[in-house]
Amino acid sequence: MGAMPLFTLAALSAILAVAAFNNGGSDVPAWHYCASALGSLGLIYIGVRAVQRRWMAAISGPMLALLGFTVALCALQLIPLPRGVLQILSPSSLEIYSAAAQAGAANRFFPISVMPSATLDAMLALLACIVVFALVADMAAEWASREPQRTWRLAIPLVVLGVLEAVLGILQAAAGSKPGGATGTYQNRNHFAGLLEMCLPFAAMFAFAAWRRVTRHQGVAWKAVLETWGWLAAVAVMLLAVAASLSRMGFAAALAGLFASGAAALVIERRDDARRAGRGAWLPVAAAAGVVLLLAVLLPSISLIQRFDGASGAGEISSDARLGIWRDTLHLVRAFPLVGCGLGAFQSAYMRYQTVAPLLTVNFAHNDYLQLLAELGAAGFLALLMVAAMVYRALWRKLGERGETYFYAACLGALVAISLHSLVDFNLYKPANAMVVAWVAGMSASKGGRL
């Protein structure tokens, strides 16, 4: 098989760690180094695999086409276009640039993006995530086609990163250094919780798989028992850290991800045991729901309960302000309906439509879906939505097949968690978190077969 996949996994893990430990990739110089390293790693990987003639058809053609279309759309947003073309594609962009031209910036060609430098940075970040997606998908397809158990290797870096961040967050909470909630190496507690909620299901499914080896008498019993308790400890640490973050949606999304992965694993167990088929088909789902409800009752601190009761921390956007930002963002969407205002250009375009907290700068829509719709327009947003639907579809099919189904149950839990959290936050605009999303999506969408 060669050492290239293992080297690539180690390199990807190191790059992800550097991004996460530098405020989730928001530290610009560190993120630029990470993005450059990802680009170089991608080129090396493709070159080596081409020489070996082992490049796998790990991603479906339609999915690659949609991702390519999205990148092409971002490139189009950067190209200066004649006034006539811009009038058709984005009249609002033409209006903004025409006003600038009247102020002395005479020009006959203008780009779609209202902030080209921000769009260029965002496009490069998108390309970096696509590289992660493609490399992880290829490694997953390679290992799944030969030794399916090895696909678990891909999840170990995520669990290790999650545990390290969680331990730091718990220490912060214990020391009282973060009264607004633990943040780990992040500045924002919601992004800290967003990272942990994606790593958490993998630790839980590692524990579940080890426990099943004990009950089925596979391998050395004491070793499997130790593995089970070790992974359960990782689950406990991450759950406590999510609760210590005081992130309401982070806590809810983490429990939802655990429920999704746990219910899927238990349903798989019931499906594979023909003797239990029949009347109690929904018992596994009820059992998973019961465990999650118990955690929801036992884990929250008084501070977290108060936040669910409506209390807002210092410097935090209130629920009313968030709703107002969403309403204003819808006006922005209507102004740039087809091709958007430019990926990453939300802050610059939003100011014209801002009615909430007019004296403050609103950097993000606090809803990944609305912001992507505003920045990429209907064309780009639908393309990414179709990619997401294809990932979920591929994952659903894998859950219906025999194999490493616990692994894919963990992927489901991670994607469900971040999909819910993205309704009220901007985790996808945090480079490290976006890398983890791409990582999990690559494991979920990979398929076998050679080019």
Backbone torsions as a table, in degrees:
resi	resn	phi	psi	omega
1	MET	NA	-29.8	179.8
2	GLY	89.4	164.5	-176.6
3	ALA	-92.7	-3.4	-174.4
4	MET	-60.3	-46.0	178.9
5	PRO	-60.0	-40.7	179.9
6	LEU	-67.1	-41.9	176.5
7	PHE	-60.7	-43.4	-179.5
8	THR	-64.1	-41.3	178.7
9	LEU	-62.9	-42.4	178.6
10	ALA	-63.7	-42.4	-179.5
11	ALA	-66.5	-43.3	177.7
12	LEU	-61.0	-41.1	179.7
13	SER	-62.3	-43.6	179.6
14	ALA	-64.0	-42.8	-179.9
15	ILE	-64.0	-43.3	178.6
16	LEU	-62.3	-41.5	179.6
17	ALA	-62.9	-43.4	179.4
18	VAL	-61.7	-44.0	179.4
19	ALA	-63.0	-46.8	-177.9
20	ALA	-64.5	-40.9	-176.5
21	PHE	-76.6	-7.4	174.7
22	ASN	-110.3	61.5	178.8
23	ASN	55.4	43.4	175.6
24	GLY	66.4	18.9	-179.7
25	GLY	97.0	1.2	179.4
26	SER	-77.9	-15.2	173.0
27	ASP	-74.3	105.6	-167.5
28	VAL	-57.3	-50.4	-179.8
29	PRO	-58.9	-43.2	-179.6
30	ALA	-63.9	-41.3	-179.6
31	TRP	-66.4	-37.1	178.2
32	HIS	-63.0	-39.3	175.2
33	TYR	-62.6	-42.4	-180.0
34	CYS	-63.4	-44.8	-179.6
35	ALA	-64.0	-40.1	177.9
36	SER	-64.7	-40.7	178.8
37	ALA	-64.1	-38.6	178.2
38	LEU	-64.5	-43.0	178.1
39	GLY	-61.5	-44.5	178.9
40	SER	-64.3	-42.4	179.8
41	LEU	-62.8	-39.9	178.3
42	GLY	-62.3	-43.3	179.5
43	LEU	-65.0	-42.5	178.4
44	ILE	-62.1	-44.3	-177.5
45	TYR	-62.8	-46.5	-180.0
46	ILE	-62.5	-41.7	-179.7
47	GLY	-63.3	-46.4	-179.4
48	VAL	-65.2	-43.9	-179.3
49	ARG	-66.8	-33.0	177.5
50	ALA	-67.3	-42.3	177.3
51	VAL	-62.4	-40.4	179.6
52	GLN	-76.0	-12.9	-174.9
53	ARG	54.8	43.3	-178.3
54	ARG	-122.8	16.1	179.5
55	TRP	-67.0	123.6	-175.0
56	MET	-89.7	146.1	171.9
57	ALA	-80.0	70.1	-169.1
58	ALA	-81.7	-18.7	-177.8
59	ILE	-123.9	138.2	-178.3
60	SER	-65.0	150.7	179.6
61	GLY	-58.1	-47.3	178.5
62	PRO	-59.2	-37.2	179.8
63	MET	-67.0	-43.3	176.8
64	LEU	-62.1	-39.2	179.9
65	ALA	-64.1	-41.4	179.7
66	LEU	-67.2	-40.6	176.6
67	LEU	-64.9	-41.8	176.9
68	GLY	-62.4	-38.7	177.6
69	PHE	-62.6	-41.1	-179.5
70	THR	-64.1	-43.3	177.8
71	VAL	-64.8	-40.8	178.6
72	ALA	-63.0	-36.8	178.1
73	LEU	-64.5	-41.6	177.1
74	CYS	-62.1	-40.3	177.3
75	ALA	-63.9	-40.0	178.0
76	LEU	-61.9	-36.3	179.6
77	GLN	-63.5	-19.6	-177.6
78	LEU	-95.1	-16.7	-174.3
79	ILE	-80.9	126.6	174.4
80	PRO	-63.0	126.9	-176.0
81	LEU	-117.0	151.8	175.0
82	PRO	-61.2	154.9	-177.5
83	ARG	-56.4	-39.8	-178.1
84	GLY	-63.5	-41.9	179.0
85	VAL	-68.5	-42.9	-179.6
86	LEU	-65.1	-32.9	177.8
87	GLN	-62.2	-33.4	179.9
88	ILE	-79.4	-46.0	-174.1
89	LEU	-79.1	-40.5	-174.4
90	SER	-153.1	80.4	-179.8
91	PRO	-57.9	-34.0	-178.8
92	SER	-67.1	-37.0	175.8
93	SER	-63.5	-42.5	179.0
94	LEU	-62.3	-40.1	179.2
95	GLU	-61.9	-43.1	-179.5
96	ILE	-65.0	-46.6	-177.8
97	TYR	-71.8	-30.6	177.4
98	SER	-65.8	-37.8	176.7
99	ALA	-64.0	-39.0	177.6
100	ALA	-66.4	-37.3	180.0
101	ALA	-65.4	-36.9	178.6
102	GLN	-66.4	-24.3	179.2
103	ALA	-83.8	2.5	175.5
104	GLY	123.5	-8.7	179.8
105	ALA	-91.0	73.8	-176.1
106	ALA	-67.7	124.2	-179.3
107	ASN	-163.4	147.0	179.7
108	ARG	-104.6	-6.9	-178.6
109	PHE	-126.0	134.6	-178.2
110	PHE	-139.8	147.8	177.0
111	PRO	-83.2	166.1	175.8
112	ILE	-71.8	-42.6	-177.8
113	SER	-65.6	134.4	178.2
114	VAL	-82.6	-7.0	175.7
115	MET	-146.0	80.3	-173.7
116	PRO	-57.0	-37.2	-178.6
117	SER	-63.9	-39.9	178.1
118	ALA	-68.0	-37.0	178.6
119	THR	-66.5	-38.6	177.9
120	LEU	-62.6	-45.6	178.5
121	ASP	-61.5	-44.1	-178.9
122	ALA	-66.7	-36.1	178.4
123	MET	-66.3	-40.4	177.2
124	LEU	-64.7	-38.0	176.3
125	ALA	-64.4	-39.6	177.2
126	LEU	-62.9	-42.9	177.8
127	LEU	-62.3	-39.4	178.3
128	ALA	-61.7	-41.4	178.9
129	CYS	-68.5	-34.2	177.0
130	ILE	-66.2	-36.8	176.3
131	VAL	-62.0	-45.6	177.5
132	VAL	-59.1	-46.9	-179.8
133	PHE	-56.9	-48.5	-176.5
134	ALA	-67.4	-43.7	-178.3
135	LEU	-66.3	-44.3	179.2
136	VAL	-65.2	-40.4	178.3
137	ALA	-61.6	-40.7	-179.5
138	ASP	-68.2	-42.1	177.9
139	MET	-64.8	-40.1	178.9
140	ALA	-63.5	-41.4	179.2
141	ALA	-66.3	-39.4	179.7
142	GLU	-63.2	-48.6	-178.0
143	TRP	-71.7	-36.4	-179.4
144	ALA	-66.3	-30.9	-178.9
145	SER	-78.0	-16.7	-177.2
146	ARG	-113.4	-60.7	179.4
147	GLU	-133.8	93.8	-174.6
148	PRO	-54.3	-29.7	-178.8
149	GLN	-62.3	-24.5	-177.0
150	ARG	-72.4	-15.7	178.4
151	THR	-61.8	-23.5	177.4
152	TRP	-61.8	-25.1	179.1
153	ARG	-56.5	-34.8	-175.7
154	LEU	-64.6	-24.8	-177.4
155	ALA	-89.8	-18.6	-176.3
156	ILE	-59.2	-45.0	178.6
157	PRO	-58.6	-35.0	-179.8
158	LEU	-67.3	-41.8	179.4
159	VAL	-66.7	-43.3	180.0
160	VAL	-61.3	-45.7	178.4
161	LEU	-61.3	-43.4	179.6
162	GLY	-62.0	-41.7	-180.0
163	VAL	-66.3	-43.6	179.6
164	LEU	-61.1	-46.4	178.3
165	GLU	-63.6	-40.5	-178.1
166	ALA	-64.6	-43.2	179.3
167	VAL	-60.8	-43.5	178.4
168	LEU	-62.7	-42.1	179.3
169	GLY	-62.6	-41.1	179.0
170	ILE	-65.5	-39.7	177.3
171	LEU	-63.9	-39.0	177.2
172	GLN	-62.0	-43.7	179.9
173	ALA	-65.6	-40.7	-179.0
174	ALA	-66.9	-36.5	-179.4
175	ALA	-80.7	-12.1	-178.7
176	GLY	73.1	17.8	-177.8
177	SER	-79.6	-13.0	180.0
178	LYS	-128.7	76.7	-177.4
179	PRO	-63.4	-23.7	178.9
180	GLY	-84.3	2.1	-179.1
181	GLY	120.5	143.3	-179.6
182	ALA	-62.6	143.2	-180.0
183	THR	-128.8	-4.5	-176.6
184	GLY	60.3	-132.5	177.0
185	THR	-90.4	6.1	178.5
186	TYR	-93.4	162.7	173.1
187	GLN	-91.5	-25.5	-175.4
188	ASN	-109.5	125.4	-178.1
189	ARG	-64.6	-31.0	-179.3
190	ASN	-68.1	-35.8	177.9
191	HIS	-74.5	-34.3	173.8
192	PHE	-60.6	-47.8	177.5
193	ALA	-65.5	-34.3	179.0
194	GLY	-62.3	-38.7	176.7
195	LEU	-65.7	-47.6	-175.6
196	LEU	-65.5	-37.5	-176.9
197	GLU	-66.1	-24.1	176.7
198	MET	-83.4	-29.4	179.7
199	CYS	-81.4	-29.4	-173.7
200	LEU	-56.9	-47.5	-178.4
201	PRO	-60.6	-28.6	-179.9
202	PHE	-70.4	-41.4	176.0
203	ALA	-62.3	-40.7	180.0
204	ALA	-63.6	-41.7	-178.8
205	MET	-76.4	-29.2	170.2
206	PHE	-58.4	-46.1	179.4
207	ALA	-64.0	-42.3	-178.8
208	PHE	-63.9	-43.9	-179.5
209	ALA	-64.9	-40.6	178.4
210	ALA	-64.8	-41.4	178.8
211	TRP	-63.2	-37.3	178.4
212	ARG	-66.8	-31.1	175.9
213	ARG	-66.0	-33.8	177.2
214	VAL	-67.0	-48.7	-175.6
215	THR	-68.9	-25.3	179.8
216	ARG	-97.1	2.8	177.4
217	HIS	58.3	44.1	177.9
218	GLN	-101.3	120.9	179.5
219	GLY	78.4	-162.8	-177.8
220	VAL	-81.0	121.7	-173.0
221	ALA	-61.7	-47.3	-175.5
222	TRP	-64.3	-33.3	178.5
223	LYS	-66.9	-43.9	178.9
224	ALA	-64.9	-35.9	178.1
225	VAL	-64.4	-45.0	178.1
226	LEU	-62.3	-41.1	177.9
227	GLU	-61.4	-43.2	-179.7
228	THR	-58.8	-48.7	-178.9
229	TRP	-67.5	-34.1	177.4
230	GLY	-64.2	-46.0	179.4
231	TRP	-68.7	-36.3	176.5
232	LEU	-63.7	-34.8	175.4
233	ALA	-63.2	-40.1	177.1
234	ALA	-63.2	-40.8	177.0
235	VAL	-60.3	-46.6	-178.0
236	ALA	-62.1	-43.6	-178.9
237	VAL	-62.3	-45.3	-178.8
238	MET	-68.6	-38.8	177.6
239	LEU	-62.9	-43.8	178.5
240	LEU	-62.9	-38.2	-180.0
241	ALA	-68.6	-39.0	176.7
242	VAL	-62.1	-43.7	177.8
243	ALA	-63.7	-38.3	180.0
244	ALA	-69.9	-20.0	178.7
245	SER	-70.6	-20.3	-177.4
246	LEU	62.1	21.5	175.6
247	SER	-84.6	114.5	-176.7
248	ARG	-63.5	-52.2	-178.4
249	MET	-71.4	-30.3	176.2
250	GLY	-61.6	-43.7	179.7
251	PHE	-66.2	-46.3	180.0
252	ALA	-63.7	-41.6	-178.9
253	ALA	-68.2	-36.9	177.9
254	ALA	-62.2	-43.5	178.2
255	LEU	-67.5	-37.8	177.8
256	ALA	-64.4	-39.8	177.5
257	GLY	-65.3	-41.3	176.2
258	LEU	-62.6	-41.1	178.9
259	PHE	-63.1	-45.4	-178.2
260	ALA	-61.7	-47.1	-178.9
261	SER	-69.9	-41.6	-179.7
262	GLY	-65.8	-43.5	179.1
263	ALA	-63.4	-42.4	179.0
264	ALA	-61.8	-43.7	-179.5
265	ALA	-64.0	-41.8	-179.0
266	LEU	-70.0	-37.0	176.3
267	VAL	-64.4	-39.5	177.1
268	ILE	-62.1	-43.0	177.1
269	GLU	-56.6	-45.3	-177.5
270	ARG	-68.4	-38.0	179.3
271	ARG	-64.5	-39.5	-177.3
272	ASP	-77.4	-13.4	177.7
273	ASP	-106.2	94.9	-173.8
274	ALA	-60.9	-25.8	-177.6
275	ARG	-68.5	-23.4	-177.9
276	ARG	-97.3	0.3	-178.4
277	ALA	-66.8	149.9	175.0
278	GLY	128.3	-129.7	-166.5
279	ARG	-60.6	-40.1	-173.9
280	GLY	-90.3	40.4	-174.6
281	ALA	-62.7	-28.9	-176.3
282	TRP	-96.0	2.1	179.7
283	LEU	-60.1	-41.6	178.5
284	PRO	-59.7	-40.9	179.5
285	VAL	-64.8	-41.5	178.3
286	ALA	-63.8	-39.0	178.6
287	ALA	-63.7	-44.8	178.2
288	ALA	-62.8	-40.7	178.7
289	ALA	-63.8	-38.8	178.9
290	GLY	-62.9	-42.7	178.9
291	VAL	-63.8	-43.6	-179.3
292	VAL	-64.8	-41.1	178.3
293	LEU	-63.7	-37.8	177.5
294	LEU	-63.3	-43.6	177.6
295	LEU	-63.4	-38.8	179.9
296	ALA	-63.7	-28.8	-180.0
297	VAL	-83.5	-39.9	-171.1
298	LEU	-86.3	-30.8	-170.6
299	LEU	-81.8	-40.3	-172.1
300	PRO	-61.7	136.9	173.4
301	SER	-82.1	173.0	177.6
302	ILE	-60.0	-39.9	-179.3
303	SER	-63.3	-41.6	179.8
304	LEU	-69.0	-39.1	177.5
305	ILE	-62.1	-40.5	178.0
306	GLN	-63.6	-35.5	178.7
307	ARG	-69.3	-36.4	174.7
308	PHE	-66.4	-25.5	179.7
309	ASP	-79.6	-3.6	174.7
310	GLY	116.1	-5.9	179.8
311	ALA	-69.8	135.9	179.8
312	SER	-112.8	143.0	179.4
313	GLY	-80.1	170.1	179.2
314	ALA	-63.8	133.0	178.3
315	GLY	75.8	8.0	-177.3
316	GLU	-95.7	145.3	177.9
317	ILE	-75.9	128.5	-179.9
318	SER	-74.5	165.9	179.3
319	SER	-62.1	-39.4	179.2
320	ASP	-64.8	-41.9	178.6
321	ALA	-64.7	-38.9	178.9
322	ARG	-63.5	-42.6	177.7
323	LEU	-62.9	-38.9	177.9
324	GLY	-64.6	-39.5	177.2
325	ILE	-62.8	-40.0	178.1
326	TRP	-63.3	-41.9	178.7
327	ARG	-62.6	-43.7	178.8
328	ASP	-64.9	-36.7	179.3
329	THR	-64.9	-33.6	176.6
330	LEU	-63.4	-36.1	174.5
331	HIS	-64.1	-38.3	176.9
332	LEU	-64.3	-41.0	178.3
333	VAL	-60.7	-43.1	-179.9
334	ARG	-65.5	-29.7	-179.9
335	ALA	-76.5	-28.1	-179.5
336	PHE	-126.7	65.1	-167.9
337	PRO	-74.7	-34.7	-169.3
338	LEU	-89.2	-56.8	-174.2
339	VAL	-119.3	9.8	172.8
340	GLY	75.5	179.6	-178.6
341	CYS	-95.8	-1.0	-179.1
342	GLY	115.6	126.0	179.4
343	LEU	-59.0	126.7	-178.9
344	GLY	85.1	-2.1	-175.9
345	ALA	-98.3	15.5	-175.3
346	PHE	-56.8	-48.8	-175.4
347	GLN	-56.4	-45.2	-177.2
348	SER	-69.2	-41.0	-177.0
349	ALA	-75.4	-30.8	-173.3
350	TYR	-69.1	-30.3	-173.6
351	MET	-55.9	-32.3	-178.4
352	ARG	-68.4	-24.2	-174.5
353	TYR	-112.6	6.7	-174.1
354	GLN	-76.7	124.4	173.3
355	THR	-117.8	-20.9	-179.9
356	VAL	-87.2	130.2	178.8
357	ALA	45.3	62.6	-173.5
358	PRO	-61.6	-19.5	179.9
359	LEU	-87.9	-4.2	-179.1
360	LEU	-110.0	153.3	177.1
361	THR	-88.7	126.7	176.8
362	VAL	-101.7	110.2	-175.5
363	ASN	-83.6	-32.1	-173.6
364	PHE	-138.2	159.0	-179.3
365	ALA	-81.0	-9.4	-175.6
366	HIS	57.2	32.9	173.1
367	ASN	-162.4	106.7	-174.8
368	ASP	-58.6	-36.8	-176.3
369	TYR	-68.4	-45.7	178.1
370	LEU	-63.6	-40.8	-177.8
371	GLN	-68.0	-41.4	176.7
372	LEU	-63.7	-38.1	177.7
373	LEU	-63.4	-40.4	179.4
374	ALA	-69.0	-38.0	-174.4
375	GLU	-84.1	-32.6	-177.0
376	LEU	-107.4	-8.3	-178.1
377	GLY	70.6	-178.6	-178.7
378	ALA	-62.0	-36.4	-176.8
379	ALA	-62.8	-53.6	-178.3
380	GLY	-70.8	-38.8	-178.7
381	PHE	-64.7	-43.3	179.1
382	LEU	-65.2	-35.2	177.5
383	ALA	-62.0	-47.5	179.3
384	LEU	-67.7	-34.8	178.1
385	LEU	-64.1	-38.9	177.7
386	MET	-67.8	-37.0	176.0
387	VAL	-62.2	-45.1	178.6
388	ALA	-60.8	-41.5	179.1
389	ALA	-64.0	-37.6	178.4
390	MET	-67.6	-37.4	178.0
391	VAL	-63.6	-47.1	178.9
392	TYR	-63.3	-37.8	179.3
393	ARG	-65.4	-44.7	178.2
394	ALA	-61.9	-39.9	179.6
395	LEU	-65.7	-40.8	178.8
396	TRP	-61.8	-40.3	178.7
397	ARG	-64.7	-40.1	-179.7
398	LYS	-67.1	-33.3	177.4
399	LEU	-68.6	-22.1	179.2
400	GLY	-88.2	-3.4	-179.1
401	GLU	-107.1	161.9	174.1
402	ARG	-80.7	146.9	-178.4
403	GLY	145.4	-145.8	-178.5
404	GLU	-82.1	62.3	-173.9
405	THR	-70.8	-28.3	176.6
406	TYR	-63.5	-36.8	177.5
407	PHE	-60.6	-45.6	-179.2
408	TYR	-74.1	-26.5	172.4
409	ALA	-63.3	-37.9	176.3
410	ALA	-65.2	-41.4	176.8
411	CYS	-58.8	-42.5	178.7
412	LEU	-60.6	-46.1	179.8
413	GLY	-60.7	-41.9	-179.8
414	ALA	-64.5	-43.3	-178.8
415	LEU	-70.3	-37.7	176.4
416	VAL	-62.1	-43.1	-178.7
417	ALA	-61.1	-49.8	-176.9
418	ILE	-72.7	-29.7	177.0
419	SER	-63.7	-39.3	177.9
420	LEU	-71.6	-44.5	-177.1
421	HIS	-63.8	-31.4	-178.5
422	SER	-68.4	-10.5	177.2
423	LEU	-68.8	-25.8	-174.5
424	VAL	-129.4	6.7	-179.0
425	ASP	-144.3	-175.8	-176.8
426	PHE	-126.7	51.3	179.3
427	ASN	-62.1	-32.3	-178.3
428	LEU	-69.9	-12.3	177.3
429	TYR	-98.1	5.5	172.4
430	LYS	-98.0	110.9	-170.7
431	PRO	-50.3	-44.8	-178.8
432	ALA	-63.9	-42.5	179.2
433	ASN	-67.8	-37.9	176.7
434	ALA	-64.4	-36.0	176.1
435	MET	-63.1	-40.5	179.0
436	VAL	-65.9	-40.1	176.0
437	VAL	-59.1	-46.4	179.2
438	ALA	-63.9	-38.1	178.9
439	TRP	-60.6	-51.0	-178.6
440	VAL	-66.4	-39.7	178.4
441	ALA	-63.9	-36.1	176.9
442	GLY	-64.2	-42.3	177.2
443	MET	-64.4	-34.9	-175.6
444	SER	-75.6	-38.9	-170.6
445	ALA	-94.8	-7.2	-174.9
446	SER	-63.5	150.6	176.8
447	LYS	-142.6	159.8	-178.9
448	GLY	-83.3	-175.3	179.3
449	GLY	101.7	147.3	-177.0
450	ARG	-109.8	151.2	175.1
451	LEU	-70.1	NA	NA
